[in-house]
Amino acid sequence: MSDFVIHGGRPLFGTVAVGGSKNAVLPIIFAAATVKGVSVIENVPDISDVETAVFLLEELGALIDRSGTTLTVDASELSYRPPTPSAALAIRASTYLIGAELARFGKTEISSFGGCNFEPRPIDLHLYAARCMGAFADGSLFRMSKPKSSAVFFKKVSVGATANALILASSLPVLTEIYGYAREPHIKTLAEFLSSAGAKIEFSREKITVEGRELTSAHAVIPPDPIETGTFALLSLASGGNITVKGTPSGELTPLLAPLMDAGAEIAEEGGGFRLFGELRSPCSFFAEPYPGLATDLQPLTVPVLARFLGGEVRDSVFPRRFGYASELGRFGVLSENIPSGVRVLPSKFSRARAEAVDLRGGAALLFPALISEGESVISSAHLIKRGYSDLVKKLSAVGADIIEK
Ligand code: EPZ
């Protein structure tokens, strides 16, 4: 377990190149277990969630080579075994073993899965989709019966359950229709990967239609991470600096940027990226909801920005209780109070502090007051932040931050 030690107080200037998207690459790595051959995955971020996903696939016998940001996964010869519990518990993406193992082995163990524990993380929608396609419970296992053409109707939008349904359906030689699917761009990235392996996948407004088959070789190029892009853009604004962020195009972050620009922030497109700078001259509010709304993963990062300026309100309809990080932000002087499904943020004066990351994005939010406050701050449980941010110390140092990991 390591700490970030930060000496803050100066605005941040420079350029950051964002890594590949965490939530895009993880389902694709697990989907590679359904490919009876070699998958090449480019622009893979160097984050601990990827390391854990690779470990879980190697346990099944996959031969995985990493060269720079390219992963080559040979899943020609796999054999089933239950996952190492500590690894499955470390990440939410281990839920993708459900679809991948049912597709490859016809069985999977419904063990306990991990991920940020900001609130209970059920898997009922994942299991519902598998049942629609012919899976059934057998003790702690789920097994596939004879695959059947089916229609999956999700009662609630779920990124993970949509991804799992796509992964399983793409290997079944039947027709599967998926209604109520999650619209995040990385669902399309996963579909493109599975299509490159031979699955026939079509998107319409109402449904995804999948004709699966045996998958033989696959390829994907992971897009930049929109959450990392948003994190550095917000940090540029909050620090009073000017960081050029090369990653997700600003136009794909409108739910984040529009309220800020309406409140007075400025944006400049340059050098293959964009800069968010200036100051907020009025309170600002955010409401996290399924895509194309504001990503829930970005809501923790908006709180210190609002506190830095004139406050506002942040609510989350996806994870209404995802505000446990607010008390740790309070150690830096960030003033907030609970409101239904969110927090009201008050203009605050930051001061250095010691705090602990409670989850990935809430931990990243602590970087803001630590980098802005004069003096030495310490953020413990830094490993939780490194789950989703590659080369963080290097990237922050390159824009003038005084940060070490120890
Ligand atoms: C993915 O989690 C991300 N994780 C999350 O990242 C992200 O916050 C979330 O999507 C929302 O964008 C990965 O991609 C690895 P959901 P996921 O299923 O798929 C409810 C992380 O921990 N639900 O879209 O688990 C759920 O409670 C974070 O990696 C059910 O009720 O999210 C939530 O209210 C940092 N039953 C809503 O659906 C289920 O079976 C959306 O959750 C599944 C979900």
Boltz pocket constraint, residues with backbone or C-beta under 6 A from the ligand:
constraints:
  - pocket:
      binder: B
      contacts: [[A, 22], [A, 23], [A, 26], [A, 92], [A, 93], [A, 114], [A, 115], [A, 116], [A, 120], [A, 121], [A, 122], [A, 123], [A, 124], [A, 125], [A, 126], [A, 127], [A, 156], [A, 157], [A, 158], [A, 159], [A, 160], [A, 161], [A, 182], [A, 295], [A, 296], [A, 297], [A, 317], [A, 318], [A, 319], [A, 360], [A, 361]]
      max_distance: 6.0
